[in-house]
């Protein structure tokens, strides 16, 4: 099920902090659990895995 017209459901625990950080020109990042890179995009950040690592499937 998708709901995109109302409030986006973002399972991102740091979304609020990030929103505040961005006001100060900063960003919140989490580390990719696969390659250790820093992730700042909300989706990848919440997943703790970059786009390539999510597809690559190194478990
Ligand atoms: Zn990665």
PDB file of the backbone (N, CA, C, O) and the ligand in Angstrom, with CONECT records:
HET     ZN  A 101       1
ATOM      1  N   UNK A   1       0.826  -1.209   0.000  1.00  0.00           N
ATOM      2  CA  UNK A   1       0.000   0.000   0.000  1.00  0.00           C
ATOM      3  C   UNK A   1       0.857   1.255   0.000  1.00  0.00           C
ATOM      4  O   UNK A   1       1.841   1.360   0.732  1.00  0.00           O
ATOM      5  N   UNK A   2       0.465   2.185  -0.825  1.00  0.00           N
ATOM      6  CA  UNK A   2       1.219   3.444  -0.864  1.00  0.00           C
ATOM      7  C   UNK A   2       0.340   4.628  -0.513  1.00  0.00           C
ATOM      8  O   UNK A   2      -0.811   4.725  -0.939  1.00  0.00           O
ATOM      9  N   UNK A   3       0.899   5.501   0.255  1.00  0.00           N
ATOM     10  CA  UNK A   3       0.211   6.744   0.554  1.00  0.00           C
ATOM     11  C   UNK A   3       1.191   7.864   0.297  1.00  0.00           C
ATOM     12  O   UNK A   3       2.115   8.097   1.077  1.00  0.00           O
ATOM     13  N   UNK A   4       0.980   8.541  -0.789  1.00  0.00           N
ATOM     14  CA  UNK A   4       1.953   9.573  -1.138  1.00  0.00           C
ATOM     15  C   UNK A   4       1.373  10.976  -1.135  1.00  0.00           C
ATOM     16  O   UNK A   4       2.107  11.962  -1.203  1.00  0.00           O
ATOM     17  N   UNK A   5       0.043  11.063  -1.054  1.00  0.00           N
ATOM     18  CA  UNK A   5      -0.519  12.412  -1.044  1.00  0.00           C
ATOM     19  C   UNK A   5      -0.591  13.004   0.353  1.00  0.00           C
ATOM     20  O   UNK A   5      -0.575  14.222   0.527  1.00  0.00           O
ATOM     21  N   UNK A   6      -0.670  12.132   1.343  1.00  0.00           N
ATOM     22  CA  UNK A   6      -0.715  12.665   2.706  1.00  0.00           C
ATOM     23  C   UNK A   6       0.699  12.763   3.273  1.00  0.00           C
ATOM     24  O   UNK A   6       1.645  13.071   2.548  1.00  0.00           O
ATOM     25  N   UNK A   7       0.836  12.507   4.533  1.00  0.00           N
ATOM     26  CA  UNK A   7       2.154  12.605   5.159  1.00  0.00           C
ATOM     27  C   UNK A   7       3.007  11.387   4.784  1.00  0.00           C
ATOM     28  O   UNK A   7       2.614  10.244   5.018  1.00  0.00           O
ATOM     29  N   UNK A   8       4.164  11.649   4.206  1.00  0.00           N
ATOM     30  CA  UNK A   8       5.038  10.539   3.831  1.00  0.00           C
ATOM     31  C   UNK A   8       5.509   9.758   5.059  1.00  0.00           C
ATOM     32  O   UNK A   8       6.050  10.323   6.010  1.00  0.00           O
ATOM     33  N   UNK A   9       5.292   8.468   5.010  1.00  0.00           N
ATOM     34  CA  UNK A   9       5.715   7.634   6.131  1.00  0.00           C
ATOM     35  C   UNK A   9       7.190   7.286   5.955  1.00  0.00           C
ATOM     36  O   UNK A   9       7.569   6.466   5.119  1.00  0.00           O
ATOM     37  N   UNK A  10       7.977   7.921   6.751  1.00  0.00           N
ATOM     38  CA  UNK A  10       9.423   7.734   6.625  1.00  0.00           C
ATOM     39  C   UNK A  10       9.961   7.049   7.882  1.00  0.00           C
ATOM     40  O   UNK A  10      10.030   7.658   8.950  1.00  0.00           O
ATOM     41  N   UNK A  11      10.331   5.809   7.748  1.00  0.00           N
ATOM     42  CA  UNK A  11      10.871   5.116   8.923  1.00  0.00           C
ATOM     43  C   UNK A  11      12.305   5.539   9.205  1.00  0.00           C
ATOM     44  O   UNK A  11      13.210   4.716   9.341  1.00  0.00           O
ATOM     45  N   UNK A  12      12.473   6.827   9.285  1.00  0.00           N
ATOM     46  CA  UNK A  12      13.817   7.358   9.496  1.00  0.00           C
ATOM     47  C   UNK A  12      13.903   7.979  10.882  1.00  0.00           C
ATOM     48  O   UNK A  12      13.361   9.058  11.120  1.00  0.00           O
ATOM     49  N   UNK A  13      14.574   7.307  11.780  1.00  0.00           N
ATOM     50  CA  UNK A  13      14.623   7.763  13.170  1.00  0.00           C
ATOM     51  C   UNK A  13      15.315   9.106  13.355  1.00  0.00           C
ATOM     52  O   UNK A  13      15.133   9.769  14.376  1.00  0.00           O
ATOM     53  N   UNK A  14      16.103   9.503  12.372  1.00  0.00           N
ATOM     54  CA  UNK A  14      16.835  10.762  12.545  1.00  0.00           C
ATOM     55  C   UNK A  14      16.280  11.875  11.670  1.00  0.00           C
ATOM     56  O   UNK A  14      16.903  12.927  11.530  1.00  0.00           O
ATOM     57  N   UNK A  15      15.100  11.643  11.076  1.00  0.00           N
ATOM     58  CA  UNK A  15      14.521  12.622  10.166  1.00  0.00           C
ATOM     59  C   UNK A  15      14.333  13.983  10.825  1.00  0.00           C
ATOM     60  O   UNK A  15      14.619  15.023  10.232  1.00  0.00           O
ATOM     61  N   UNK A  16      13.853  13.954  12.043  1.00  0.00           N
ATOM     62  CA  UNK A  16      13.626  15.223  12.747  1.00  0.00           C
ATOM     63  C   UNK A  16      14.935  15.957  13.021  1.00  0.00           C
ATOM     64  O   UNK A  16      15.054  17.164  12.808  1.00  0.00           O
ATOM     65  N   UNK A  17      15.892  15.203  13.489  1.00  0.00           N
ATOM     66  CA  UNK A  17      17.190  15.808  13.789  1.00  0.00           C
ATOM     67  C   UNK A  17      17.800  16.360  12.512  1.00  0.00           C
ATOM     68  O   UNK A  17      18.407  17.431  12.504  1.00  0.00           O
ATOM     69  N   UNK A  18      17.628  15.608  11.434  1.00  0.00           N
ATOM     70  CA  UNK A  18      18.185  16.037  10.160  1.00  0.00           C
ATOM     71  C   UNK A  18      17.544  17.329   9.688  1.00  0.00           C
ATOM     72  O   UNK A  18      18.222  18.230   9.194  1.00  0.00           O
ATOM     73  N   UNK A  19      16.233  17.409   9.846  1.00  0.00           N
ATOM     74  CA  UNK A  19      15.521  18.616   9.434  1.00  0.00           C
ATOM     75  C   UNK A  19      16.055  19.826  10.180  1.00  0.00           C
ATOM     76  O   UNK A  19      16.222  20.905   9.611  1.00  0.00           O
ATOM     77  N   UNK A  20      16.317  19.628  11.454  1.00  0.00           N
ATOM     78  CA  UNK A  20      16.841  20.718  12.259  1.00  0.00           C
ATOM     79  C   UNK A  20      18.286  21.023  11.867  1.00  0.00           C
ATOM     80  O   UNK A  20      18.688  22.183  11.782  1.00  0.00           O
ATOM     81  N   UNK A  21      19.050  19.973  11.633  1.00  0.00           N
ATOM     82  CA  UNK A  21      20.454  20.147  11.261  1.00  0.00           C
ATOM     83  C   UNK A  21      20.569  20.920   9.954  1.00  0.00           C
ATOM     84  O   UNK A  21      21.453  21.761   9.794  1.00  0.00           O
ATOM     85  N   UNK A  22      19.664  20.627   9.021  1.00  0.00           N
ATOM     86  CA  UNK A  22      19.710  21.293   7.717  1.00  0.00           C
ATOM     87  C   UNK A  22      19.468  22.790   7.831  1.00  0.00           C
ATOM     88  O   UNK A  22      19.939  23.569   7.002  1.00  0.00           O
ATOM     89  N   UNK A  23      18.742  23.181   8.846  1.00  0.00           N
ATOM     90  CA  UNK A  23      18.531  24.611   9.073  1.00  0.00           C
ATOM     91  C   UNK A  23      19.848  25.306   9.352  1.00  0.00           C
ATOM     92  O   UNK A  23      20.003  26.504   9.115  1.00  0.00           O
ATOM     93  N   UNK A  24      20.795  24.530   9.859  1.00  0.00           N
ATOM     94  CA  UNK A  24      22.110  25.080  10.187  1.00  0.00           C
ATOM     95  C   UNK A  24      23.143  24.720   9.135  1.00  0.00           C
ATOM     96  O   UNK A  24      24.344  24.898   9.336  1.00  0.00           O
ATOM     97  N   UNK A  25      22.657  24.210   8.007  1.00  0.00           N
ATOM     98  CA  UNK A  25      23.577  23.854   6.936  1.00  0.00           C
ATOM     99  C   UNK A  25      24.335  22.568   7.200  1.00  0.00           C
ATOM    100  O   UNK A  25      25.376  22.312   6.596  1.00  0.00           O
ATOM    101  N   UNK A  26      23.806  21.761   8.105  1.00  0.00           N
ATOM    102  CA  UNK A  26      24.463  20.496   8.425  1.00  0.00           C
ATOM    103  C   UNK A  26      23.578  19.338   7.996  1.00  0.00           C
ATOM    104  O   UNK A  26      22.418  19.521   7.628  1.00  0.00           O
ATOM    105  N   UNK A  27      24.139  18.165   8.050  1.00  0.00           N
ATOM    106  CA  UNK A  27      23.364  16.991   7.683  1.00  0.00           C
ATOM    107  C   UNK A  27      23.619  15.850   8.644  1.00  0.00           C
ATOM    108  O   UNK A  27      24.707  15.703   9.200  1.00  0.00           O
ATOM    109  N   UNK A  28      22.585  15.050   8.821  1.00  0.00           N
ATOM    110  CA  UNK A  28      22.746  13.850   9.643  1.00  0.00           C
ATOM    111  C   UNK A  28      22.996  12.679   8.690  1.00  0.00           C
ATOM    112  O   UNK A  28      22.328  12.544   7.664  1.00  0.00           O
ATOM    113  N   UNK A  29      23.936  11.863   9.034  1.00  0.00           N
ATOM    114  CA  UNK A  29      24.239  10.717   8.185  1.00  0.00           C
ATOM    115  C   UNK A  29      24.347   9.449   9.022  1.00  0.00           C
ATOM    116  O   UNK A  29      24.698   9.486  10.202  1.00  0.00           O
ATOM    117  N   UNK A  30      24.034   8.323   8.377  1.00  0.00           N
ATOM    118  CA  UNK A  30      24.305   7.037   9.017  1.00  0.00           C
ATOM    119  C   UNK A  30      25.292   6.305   8.131  1.00  0.00           C
ATOM    120  O   UNK A  30      25.497   6.676   6.975  1.00  0.00           O
ATOM    121  N   UNK A  31      25.890   5.285   8.665  1.00  0.00           N
ATOM    122  CA  UNK A  31      26.875   4.562   7.879  1.00  0.00           C
ATOM    123  C   UNK A  31      26.264   3.341   7.227  1.00  0.00           C
ATOM    124  O   UNK A  31      25.449   2.631   7.817  1.00  0.00           O
ATOM    125  N   UNK A  32      26.680   3.120   5.995  1.00  0.00           N
ATOM    126  CA  UNK A  32      26.252   1.920   5.286  1.00  0.00           C
ATOM    127  C   UNK A  32      26.827   0.708   6.012  1.00  0.00           C
ATOM    128  O   UNK A  32      28.028   0.629   6.274  1.00  0.00           O
ATOM    129  N   UNK A  33      25.948  -0.224   6.327  1.00  0.00           N
ATOM    130  CA  UNK A  33      26.394  -1.400   7.079  1.00  0.00           C
ATOM    131  C   UNK A  33      27.186  -2.354   6.200  1.00  0.00           C
ATOM    132  O   UNK A  33      27.817  -3.288   6.695  1.00  0.00           O
ATOM    133  N   UNK A  34      27.152  -2.116   4.893  1.00  0.00           N
ATOM    134  CA  UNK A  34      27.869  -2.995   3.967  1.00  0.00           C
ATOM    135  C   UNK A  34      29.256  -2.453   3.645  1.00  0.00           C
ATOM    136  O   UNK A  34      30.259  -3.142   3.826  1.00  0.00           O
ATOM    137  N   UNK A  35      29.304  -1.206   3.164  1.00  0.00           N
ATOM    138  CA  UNK A  35      30.588  -0.678   2.719  1.00  0.00           C
ATOM    139  C   UNK A  35      31.142   0.408   3.643  1.00  0.00           C
ATOM    140  O   UNK A  35      32.283   0.842   3.487  1.00  0.00           O
ATOM    141  N   UNK A  36      30.336   0.836   4.593  1.00  0.00           N
ATOM    142  CA  UNK A  36      30.837   1.792   5.570  1.00  0.00           C
ATOM    143  C   UNK A  36      30.803   3.242   5.121  1.00  0.00           C
ATOM    144  O   UNK A  36      31.296   4.123   5.825  1.00  0.00           O
ATOM    145  N   UNK A  37      30.218   3.499   3.944  1.00  0.00           N
ATOM    146  CA  UNK A  37      30.121   4.877   3.473  1.00  0.00           C
ATOM    147  C   UNK A  37      29.057   5.635   4.255  1.00  0.00           C
ATOM    148  O   UNK A  37      28.152   5.045   4.845  1.00  0.00           O
ATOM    149  N   UNK A  38      29.190   6.954   4.244  1.00  0.00           N
ATOM    150  CA  UNK A  38      28.199   7.781   4.924  1.00  0.00           C
ATOM    151  C   UNK A  38      27.018   8.037   4.013  1.00  0.00           C
ATOM    152  O   UNK A  38      27.176   8.375   2.840  1.00  0.00           O
ATOM    153  N   UNK A  39      25.826   7.870   4.576  1.00  0.00           N
ATOM    154  CA  UNK A  39      24.609   8.041   3.797  1.00  0.00           C
ATOM    155  C   UNK A  39      23.815   9.225   4.331  1.00  0.00           C
ATOM    156  O   UNK A  39      23.571   9.336   5.533  1.00  0.00           O
ATOM    157  N   UNK A  40      23.421  10.101   3.426  1.00  0.00           N
ATOM    158  CA  UNK A  40      22.656  11.267   3.859  1.00  0.00           C
ATOM    159  C   UNK A  40      21.259  11.299   3.263  1.00  0.00           C
ATOM    160  O   UNK A  40      20.414  12.069   3.721  1.00  0.00           O
ATOM    161  N   UNK A  41      20.998  10.477   2.249  1.00  0.00           N
ATOM    162  CA  UNK A  41      19.652  10.437   1.674  1.00  0.00           C
ATOM    163  C   UNK A  41      18.728   9.689   2.635  1.00  0.00           C
ATOM    164  O   UNK A  41      19.075   8.612   3.121  1.00  0.00           O
ATOM    165  N   UNK A  42      17.547  10.262   2.911  1.00  0.00           N
ATOM    166  CA  UNK A  42      16.642   9.692   3.913  1.00  0.00           C
ATOM    167  C   UNK A  42      16.389   8.191   3.762  1.00  0.00           C
ATOM    168  O   UNK A  42      16.438   7.451   4.744  1.00  0.00           O
ATOM    169  N   UNK A  43      16.125   7.749   2.557  1.00  0.00           N
ATOM    170  CA  UNK A  43      15.813   6.330   2.360  1.00  0.00           C
ATOM    171  C   UNK A  43      16.993   5.426   2.695  1.00  0.00           C
ATOM    172  O   UNK A  43      16.864   4.462   3.449  1.00  0.00           O
ATOM    173  N   UNK A  44      18.138   5.759   2.123  1.00  0.00           N
ATOM    174  CA  UNK A  44      19.305   4.922   2.356  1.00  0.00           C
ATOM    175  C   UNK A  44      19.775   5.048   3.792  1.00  0.00           C
ATOM    176  O   UNK A  44      20.289   4.099   4.384  1.00  0.00           O
ATOM    177  N   UNK A  45      19.590   6.223   4.332  1.00  0.00           N
ATOM    178  CA  UNK A  45      20.020   6.450   5.703  1.00  0.00           C
ATOM    179  C   UNK A  45      19.210   5.587   6.669  1.00  0.00           C
ATOM    180  O   UNK A  45      19.759   5.007   7.606  1.00  0.00           O
ATOM    181  N   UNK A  46      17.917   5.508   6.434  1.00  0.00           N
ATOM    182  CA  UNK A  46      17.067   4.701   7.298  1.00  0.00           C
ATOM    183  C   UNK A  46      17.379   3.216   7.149  1.00  0.00           C
ATOM    184  O   UNK A  46      17.260   2.441   8.098  1.00  0.00           O
ATOM    185  N   UNK A  47      17.780   2.838   5.941  1.00  0.00           N
ATOM    186  CA  UNK A  47      18.061   1.425   5.679  1.00  0.00           C
ATOM    187  C   UNK A  47      19.467   1.034   6.115  1.00  0.00           C
ATOM    188  O   UNK A  47      19.790  -0.151   6.198  1.00  0.00           O
ATOM    189  N   UNK A  48      20.292   2.020   6.391  1.00  0.00           N
ATOM    190  CA  UNK A  48      21.695   1.773   6.741  1.00  0.00           C
ATOM    191  C   UNK A  48      22.411   1.026   5.639  1.00  0.00           C
ATOM    192  O   UNK A  48      23.313   0.228   5.896  1.00  0.00           O
ATOM    193  N   UNK A  49      22.001   1.291   4.399  1.00  0.00           N
ATOM    194  CA  UNK A  49      22.662   0.671   3.260  1.00  0.00           C
ATOM    195  C   UNK A  49      22.455   1.543   2.044  1.00  0.00           C
ATOM    196  O   UNK A  49      21.337   1.992   1.789  1.00  0.00           O
ATOM    197  N   UNK A  50      23.514   1.793   1.286  1.00  0.00           N
ATOM    198  CA  UNK A  50      23.411   2.600   0.087  1.00  0.00           C
ATOM    199  C   UNK A  50      22.635   1.872  -0.993  1.00  0.00           C
ATOM    200  O   UNK A  50      22.414   0.664  -0.898  1.00  0.00           O
ATOM    201  N   UNK A  51      22.211   2.613  -2.037  1.00  0.00           N
ATOM    202  CA  UNK A  51      21.428   2.040  -3.124  1.00  0.00           C
ATOM    203  C   UNK A  51      22.088   0.816  -3.747  1.00  0.00           C
ATOM    204  O   UNK A  51      21.436  -0.201  -3.980  1.00  0.00           O
ATOM    205  N   UNK A  52      23.374   0.923  -4.010  1.00  0.00           N
ATOM    206  CA  UNK A  52      24.085  -0.196  -4.633  1.00  0.00           C
ATOM    207  C   UNK A  52      24.172  -1.382  -3.695  1.00  0.00           C
ATOM    208  O   UNK A  52      24.011  -2.529  -4.111  1.00  0.00           O
ATOM    209  N   UNK A  53      24.427  -1.103  -2.437  1.00  0.00           N
ATOM    210  CA  UNK A  53      24.573  -2.179  -1.464  1.00  0.00           C
ATOM    211  C   UNK A  53      23.244  -2.881  -1.201  1.00  0.00           C
ATOM    212  O   UNK A  53      23.209  -4.079  -0.919  1.00  0.00           O
ATOM    213  N   UNK A  54      22.138  -2.115  -1.297  1.00  0.00           N
ATOM    214  CA  UNK A  54      20.823  -2.729  -1.113  1.00  0.00           C
ATOM    215  C   UNK A  54      20.521  -3.700  -2.239  1.00  0.00           C
ATOM    216  O   UNK A  54      19.936  -4.762  -2.022  1.00  0.00           O
ATOM    217  N   UNK A  55      20.930  -3.321  -3.455  1.00  0.00           N
ATOM    218  CA  UNK A  55      20.691  -4.192  -4.601  1.00  0.00           C
ATOM    219  C   UNK A  55      21.711  -5.323  -4.655  1.00  0.00           C
ATOM    220  O   UNK A  55      21.390  -6.475  -4.949  1.00  0.00           O
ATOM    221  N   UNK A  56      22.946  -4.949  -4.361  1.00  0.00           N
ATOM    222  CA  UNK A  56      24.031  -5.912  -4.465  1.00  0.00           C
ATOM    223  C   UNK A  56      23.851  -7.134  -3.590  1.00  0.00           C
ATOM    224  O   UNK A  56      24.305  -8.227  -3.925  1.00  0.00           O
ATOM    225  N   UNK A  57      23.185  -6.938  -2.468  1.00  0.00           N
ATOM    226  CA  UNK A  57      22.840  -8.049  -1.628  1.00  0.00           C
ATOM    227  C   UNK A  57      24.011  -8.806  -1.026  1.00  0.00           C
ATOM    228  O   UNK A  57      23.994 -10.036  -0.967  1.00  0.00           O
ATOM    229  N   UNK A  58      25.023  -8.081  -0.580  1.00  0.00           N
ATOM    230  CA  UNK A  58      26.096  -8.736   0.146  1.00  0.00           C
ATOM    231  C   UNK A  58      25.625  -8.886   1.597  1.00  0.00           C
ATOM    232  O   UNK A  58      25.562  -7.908   2.342  1.00  0.00           O
ATOM    233  N   UNK A  59      25.304 -10.095   1.976  1.00  0.00           N
ATOM    234  CA  UNK A  59      24.737 -10.257   3.309  1.00  0.00           C
ATOM    235  C   UNK A  59      25.776 -10.737   4.321  1.00  0.00           C
ATOM    236  O   UNK A  59      25.455 -10.923   5.495  1.00  0.00           O
TER     237      UNK A  59
HETATM  238 ZN    ZN A 101      27.289   0.633   0.961  1.00  0.00          ZN
END
